[in-house]
Amino acid sequence: MLHIHFGAGRLGLGLIVPFLQTSRSETFIVNRAVSIAKPTGSTALEPRRRNDLLGSNPDRVYIVQHSAGKDVQRDVVGYDGFFEYGDDNIEEVVHAIIGASRQHKDGIIVTASVIVAANYRPVLRALRVLAQMRTREAVGSIFFVACENTLNAPEVFADPELHEMISEEMRQHVTCMHALVDRVCIGMEEGHEGSHPTVVVSTEEYGSLKFELRPETEELARQLEGSQTEFTRYVAIEKQLKSWLVNGTQWLLALEAFEESHGNKDLKLNQFLKENPEHLRFAETVLAEMREGISVILRREPEYAGFVRDVDPEEYLRGSAEAILRRFLSSDDPLSRILARFQAPTPEAPASIQAFAKRFADRVEDPITAYSESRGVPPLAALRSVNSLVRLIASGTYINAA
């Protein structure tokens, strides 16, 4: 199996690349020649230097490190090649990868950690080339995954602004898959492996990468046996549950921590939770309220009937909440990363707060409403954090304040 990944950011290097590797797979990393700043925060490693390190490392390795208890664990991640691309050479890059590959006839999975559908144009151009090769039987089956929880590959193919880029060969030969990505990738810096400088990505210990299991993807599931990737029939539902229980709860706790610390964006969430027993009890209460609201939704809404039939929702949510709290306590995740989009309006981004508030509501509103309707009273701990958001905006306290 040949894996081509677009994007050399924290998520791509910290989760997607290592989790897809098997003893039989090949990995090629592709990244833009010039990178731009991202709204989710800066890293310690300048983009130009990162590309140079990935492209020049003679051993073709980088490091993923995370804390495991009191120890720091370092995993060496190998790759078969790194390519930069510009607006005019993506087709050449694809041909170069196929020319260097030994596994392309066994199948190809193209992944990308790109947030906005409009930015998938280079990926689609690469898929067009691969689909043409597949027509000639020069490569194996092709699978495409958008590794973002707010966007999936079928949505990219259905985007009206990208319609002219999707050829009939692509629709015939490219299998688009839903995915769930779940890992906090905190930062990136320069380090050493042996005598060579290399990229070092800092992540939390926990990580999960799940793909949609259906008849069209069973072949890929067999190809990826031995990797850290999981396949599930309910990937879309689990993605929604993650958005509510992990992301929603994390933002609720982070907003409370940000207000109570008087806007200390460098404060780590686990530090806040550990420094006062009341903070930990607050986190446990927020998780319990979110769990209860989500359970009501799962048992009430017809779209979740299959999941409820096959999975005990209470047991699933209980185990998930326990694991999530352990993650929050073990990960050195600063508020500046968690609340990176909570930025003051500017002439260049006048709607920044509206965008943040909408994203926040998407993650917490349904469970809070379901809890309130079921109980007849609102979830007090969760609403305390919602009120923190209101007070922070009223006081002009944003994550990007000087």
N, C-alpha and C positions, 0 to 999 in steps of 0.2 A: 504493500500500500504506500502510495506517495502522498505526503501531506504538504500542501502549499499554504502558508499562513501569511495574510496581509496584515501588517501592523507590528511594530516592535516596541509597543508600549508595555506598561506594567502588567495589564491583564493578559495580553498575548504571550509574553515571555513567562509570566508567573503562573499561568494556569493552562492556557490553550495548548501551547507547544509541548510542555512536559506530559500533560494528561493524555495526549493522543499517541504518544510513542509506544511502540511495541518492539520486540527483538527483531522483527522483520520489516519495520517501516522505515521510510526515509522522510526527512524533514528539511524543507527549504523555507527560509524566512524572507519575506519581501517587504520593503518599506520605502516610503517616499524619500527622495534625495534631500528635500528640505521639509522639515517638520514645523508645525505651528504650535503655539501654546494651547493647552487644553483647559476647559472650564473646570475640570475636576482637580486642578492643582498642578503645581510644577514639581519636578523631581530634582534630585541633586546632580544628575548627570545630564549635561547639555546634549540636545538631540544630535548635533553633528558628531560629537565625540562618541555617542552611543553607536551610531551607524559605523563609524570608523572601527570601533572595537569589535563589533560583530563581523565586519567584513574582513578584518585583517588578522583575527585570531588564528594562528596556524593549527591549533587543535580543534577549532570549530566547537567551542564550548562556552557556556556562561554559567552563572551560579544562581540558584534559587535558595534563599536562606530564610529560616523561620525559627522561632523559639519553640522548643519542646521541653516543657518544664523549666528547669533552670539552665538548660543547655541550648546553644544555638546550633541548629542542624543545617548543614550545607549540602545541597544536592547539586551535582554536576550534570548539566543538561547539554547533551550533544546535538548538533544539527549538521546537515550535509552541505549546506550552502546558504549564503546571504547575498541578496541582490537589492540594489537601489533601483528605483524606477522614476521616470519623469512623465510628462504628458505625452511624449512621443515615442516611448520605447518599450511599453509594457508587453507588446507582442514579441519583441526580441527577447525579453526576459523569460517569457513562457517557453519559447523555443530552446533557450539555453538550459532551462531547468529540465525539460524533457530529454534534451541531449545528454545531460549529466546523470539522469535517473536510470536506475536498474529495475525499479518496481512499478513504473507507470502503467504497464499492461495489466497489473493486478487490480488496478483501481486507483482513483485520485479523489482526495477530499480537499476542497478549497474552503478555508475558514478566513474570517475577517473580523477583527474587533474594531468596528467602525460604527459610530452611533447613528449617523444621519444617512437616510437612503440615498440622497443626492450624491454623497461621497463614494458610492459604490461603483461609479463609472469605470475606474481602472480594473476593479474586480470583474465586472461584467465583460470588459474587453478581453480579459484573460480567459474567462469562461467561454467566450465566443471562439477563441482559438482552440481551446481544448475540445469543444463540441465538434468543430470541424475535423479534428484529429479522430474523434470517436466515430464519426461518420465513415472514415476510412479504416476503422478498426486499428488505428495506430496506438490507441490508449484504451484502458479499461473503463469501467463504469465511473461516472463523475457525480460527486455529491457536493452540495454547497450549503454552508452553514454561516449565518450571521450571528456571531457570538456576542450578542447584546440582549439583555432581557427586555428592553423596550422596543426591539425590532427583530423580525425574523426573516429568514430567506424568502419564504413565499411572498411576504409583503414587499420585499425589494423587487421581485419579479412582477408584482402587480402594480407597482408605482407608475402612475400615468406619465410622469415626467421622464421615466426611464424606458418607456414602451419601445421607442425606436431602437434601443440597444439590444433588445431581446430577440434574437433570431429564431427561426423555426427549428434550427438544429439545437439551439440551447434548450428550447422547450421540450424537445424530444429526448435529449440525452442527459440533461442536468436534473438530478433529483434534489429538490429544495427541502431542507429539514428544519424543524423547530429545535431549539436548544435552550437549556437552562445553564447559566454560568453562575458560580457562587464561590467567590474567594475575595478577601480583602487583600489587595496588593498595595502595600503602603508606600514604597519608594524605590528608587533606582540610583545606584552609585557605581563608581569605578573601584574595582578590587583586583585581586590577583588569583590566578589558579596556576600553580607552579611558578614559572618565571615570567608568565605573560600577563599583561593587564587584561582585564575582562569585565564584562557587565555583571553586576550583582543586583538581583531583584529581591527586595524584602517583602515577605508575605506573611499572612497568618498561617498557622499550621493546618487548619481545616481548608479543604477545597473540594468542589464538586463540579463535574461537567456531565450533563445528561443530554442525550439525544432522543428524538422521537422514534419509537419502535412501531413499524408498520411493515406490511409485506415488501414494500420497495426498499426498505432499509435493513432487512434481515441479512443481506449479503455484507453490508458494511459492518454490522454487529459481529459477524464471524471474522471479518478482517481485523477488527480491533480487539479481539480476544487477547487478554494479557495486558491491555492498556488500563488506565485508571478511569476511562470513560464508561458511563452507565447508559443503558437503554431502557426507556419506560414508555408505556402507552399513554401515560398521563403527564407528559412533560409540560403541556400548556397549563394544566391545572396546578402542577407543582411550581411553575413559574409565578403564577398568581399568588399562591400561598407564600412563596418567598417574599414577594413584593410587600404583602401585608405584614407577615410575622417578623421577617428579618429587617427589611428596609424601613417599614413603617415604625416598628418599635425602636430601631436605632435612631431614627430622626427624632422621635418623641423624647428619648433619653438625652440625645445630644442638645436639643433645644433647651431642655431644663438645665443641663450642665452649663451651657453657654450663658444663659441668663444668670444663674447663681454665681458663676465665676466672674461676672461683670465683663463679659466679652473676651475672655482669655482663649483665643483661638488655638494656642499651642497646647492647651490642656488635653491630655489623653482621656478617652472615655473610660478606659479601665481604671485609670488613676482616680477619676471622679467617683466611680462605683465603689472602689475599695477604701477610700479615705474616710467614709462615714457609713456606719451600719444603716442609717436611714436611707441613704442613697441606694444601697443594695435592696432594701425592702421595697423602695419605690420602683426599681427596675423589675423586681419579681411581680409586683402588682400590675404594672403596665403590661407585662407579658401575659399574665393571667387574664386581664381584660381583653386583650387582643385575641387570645386563644378562644375565649368564650364567644366573642362576636363572630369570629371566623367559623367556629363550629355551627353556629346558628345558620350562617350563610350556606355552608356545605349541605346541611340537612334540609334546607328550605328550597334551594334553587335546583330546578330539574337538570341543568347543565352539569351538575356535579354528581348525579345519581350513580353513574358507573363507578366513579372513584369511591363513593361511600359504600357501594355494594362490595367492592373488592378490598377496600382498606378501612380499618376501624379509624374513623376520623379523630376521635378523642385520644386514642393511643398514639396516632401519628402526630397530632399537635402537641401532646404532652412530651413525647420524646424530642420533638423538634425544639420546643421551648427550652427544655433543659440543656440541649446542645447549644442553642443560641446564646443562652446566658453564659455558658462556659466560654464561648467564643468571645463575647464582649469583655469578659474578665481577663482573658489571656492575650488579646491582641492589643499592641501599642498603637492604637488608631487615633490620631489627633482630630480634634473637632474641625480643624481647618480642612481636612480631607472629607469628613462626613458631611459637613455643611458647606462644601466648596461653592455651591450654586446660590447660597444665601447672600447675595451681593447687593450693595446699594445701587439704585437706579442711576444711570449716567446718560448723557446725550447719545452715546453710542448704543446703550442697552437700556432704554427707558422702561421696558417691561420685565426687568429681571425679577422683581418681587412677584409679579403676577405669575410668571413662569414657575418660580419656586413654589408658590402657594398651590398652583394646580398640581404639580408633581407631588407635593405633600398630601393634598386631598386625595389623590388617586391611591395613595398608600395607606391612608388611615380612615377615610370617611366611611367606607362601607362597613368595616368591623365595628366602628364606634356607633354607627346608626343601628346595626343589627343588635348589638349589646343593649342599647337604650330601649329598643322596641321589645326585646325579650324580657328585660328586667323591669321596665317601667321607670328606670332612673338612668342617668348617663354614667359612663365609666369615669370616676372622679380623677384617677391618676392620669389617664390619657388626656383628659380635658385640661388638667393642670399644665401639661406641656403645650397644648394648643394655645392656652392663654399666655404661655411664655413667648410664643411666636408673636402674638399680638403686642405684647409689651416691648419686645425687642424692636419691632418695626416702629412702634410709637416713639421709642427713645433714639432711633437712628443707629442702633447697634448692629452692625453687619460683620460678616466674616472677613470682608476685605477692607475693613477700617484700618487706617494707618496706626 
